[in-house]
């Protein structure tokens, strides 16, 4: 396993997929563990015909630190540290691809740092105060005890009231207005985790910065349409 060190002194795990050895342009893929192992994100990393750099955020996968369902500013800083790491290795980061939770950190990164031209958000959430059903159904437990344990995909997740409060405090309109670069949004019209209507909010708020809004007939996990997602991203990359 390879690691780079972020600004907090934590080692973040990463992998390269170099499809074009003579090209120093590269895309960062921000892929929520464990989806990078089982679903869409690993598919993108393997089959996209571009140089890509996949890393595990703080507390995820093989990286050091504590996982959080919040900590979006920390996620944005991790992305910035990944960009700087790649620049130090002689790469030019042409774009960043993020899925689900990490699209929030991506929009914060774009607004706060804005160093990368192409921003590709897959299944983003705009209304951060509207929670998935599993979380909403257990909100009374979080209010009473301060936290819950949620088991999914073979892993145990601790979700605290502090994380919930942070989610509620994120103003995506604010960050959309300040986002930089060319923005592309890919969303499933049957997404039950991050509603498809949220992607329409993004398109409305980023205005002329949105260079493409792609709708697929699928749920949050894009099962059965992985190849279509890769094809869309490939077209975005080839056209820029």
N, C-alpha and C positions, 0 to 999 in steps of 0.2 A: 504494500500500500504506500502511496506517495502522499506527502503532506506539505502544505505551506502554513505559515504562522500568521494569524490575523493580528489586528491592532491590540487585542486583549491578551496576546501571548498564548492563545489556544491553537493547537494544530488542527487544521481542517483537511480532511482527506479529499483527494482528487484523482481523476483519471483523464488522460488525453485520448481522443480518437482522431488520428491524423490521416485524413483521406488524400490530402494534397501536400506532400512533403515540401514542395518548392514554394508554397504559398504561406506567408506569415500571417494572413488574415484568419481570424478564429471567432467562433461563436461560443459564448458561455451558456450552458444549460443549467437552470436553477430548478432542480427536480426534487420534489418532496419525497423523502424516504417514508415508506418503502415502495412508493410507486415506481421509482427508478428501477426496481428489481423485477416487478411483476407486470407492469402495465405500459402505459403510453410512453413514459419517459425513457425507459431503456430502449424502446423501439426507435425513438428519435435519435438517441445517441448512436445506435448501431447502424441505422439505415440512411440517415441524412448524409448526402454527399457534400460534406463540408468539414473542415477542421472544427472539432468541438472540444470543449473543456467542461467536464462535469465535476461538481464538488458537493460535498455534504456540508450543510450549514452547521453552525454551532449547535451541538447537542443532538445532531441527527446522524444516522448511519454510523460511520466509523470516525466521525469527528469528535473532538473533545468538547466538554461543556455540558450544560443542562438544556434539554429540549424545552421549548416553550411554544404553545399555540399562539402566543402573542409575540412580543419582542420584534416588531416590524422595523424599527429603527436599527436594531442590531442586525437584522437580515440585510438591510440596505448597506450597512457598513461592511458586512461580509462580502457583498457583491463588489463594493468599491475596493476592498483589499484583494479580491480575486483579479480585478482589472489591473491593479498596480502590479500584482505578482506576474501576470502575463506580459505586461509592458516591460518588466525587468528581464523577461526571458526573450525579448525581441519580437513579441507578437503584437499585432494590431487587432484590438477587439472590435469587430464589425457590428456585432449585435448581441443581444441577450434574450434568451428564451426562458420564460418562467411559466410554471403550472400551478394552479390552485392557490394555496396559501402564499406561495412566494411571489405571486403577481403583485401582492400588496407591497412587499419589500422592494419589488422592481419599480413600481411607480414612485415610491419614496426615493429610491436611488436616483431615478431619472430627474425628479424634482430637485433633490439636494445636490447632486453631483453632475448629472447630465453630460457625461463624457462620451457616451456611446450612441451612435446614430439610430440603429434599428432596435426597437423595443417590441417583442412579440409576447403577448399575454394570452395564455391558454386557460380558459375557464376562470376568469377573474371574478372577484366579489366586490361590488361597489357599495352596497348597503351593509356596512360592517356590523351594524347593530341587529341585523336579522340573522339569527343563528340557524344552523342545521337542526333538524328535528331531534336528533339524539341529544343534542346539547340543550335545546329549549325544554325538552321533556324532563330534564334533570336539573333545571336551573334552581328549583326550590331546594335541592340538596346542596348545591354550591352556596346558596345564600345562607343556609343553616350551618354548614360545616366549614365552608371556605374553600372546598375543593371536592373533586370527584376523581375516581379512577375509571378510565374508559379503555376497554380492550378492543383492538381492531387489528386485523391483518397480522396476527401473531405477535403483537407488541402491546405493552401496557403504557398508557398515556395518562399523565396527571394534569388535570385542567383546574386551575385555581381561579378564585374570584379576581385576583389581580390581572390575570390574563383576560378574563371576560371584560373587565373594566377598560383595559387597553383597547380591545377590539371595538368597544362601543365609542371610544374617544377618537378613533381614526376618521378624519374628514377627507374622504377620497376626492371630493370636489376641489378642495384646496390643493391637493397634490396633482390632480389632473390639469388644473390651470397652470401649474408650474412645471409640468413634465416637458422634457425636451426631446427632439429627434422625431423620427418617423415611427408612428405607433400602429401596430397591427393586432387585431383581436380575433381569436378563434374560440368558438363556443358551441356547445351542444344544445339543441333546442329542447331537450328533455332533461336538462341538468337539474337534479333534485338537491344538490349541495350548494352550488352557486348559481342561482336562477339565471336563465337566459336573459331575462329582462334587464339584469345588471349590465350586460354587455352593451345594451342600447343606451344605458346611462353613460357609460364610458365614451361611446361614440359621440354623444351629445356634448359631453363636457370637454373632451380634448379637441373637438371641432376639426379644423383643417389639418391638425397634426395626425389625425387618423387616416392612414393611407390604404387601409383595407380592413373590412369586417367580414369574417367568414363564418357561416352557419352550417353546422353539420347535424344530421339526424342521428343523435346519440345522447347518452347520459353523461354524467360528470367524468366517467372514466374512459369515454371514447372507444369502448369495446366494439370491435368489428370495423372500425374506421381508422385504425392506426395509420394505414398506408395513405389515406386521404390527408391526414394531418401532416405527414412527412412531405407529401406532394405540395401542399399549400406552402409550407415553410421553404421548401426547395425553390418554389417560384418566387417567393419574396427575396430570398438570397440571390437568385440568379438575376433578378431585376434591379438589383442595387449594386 
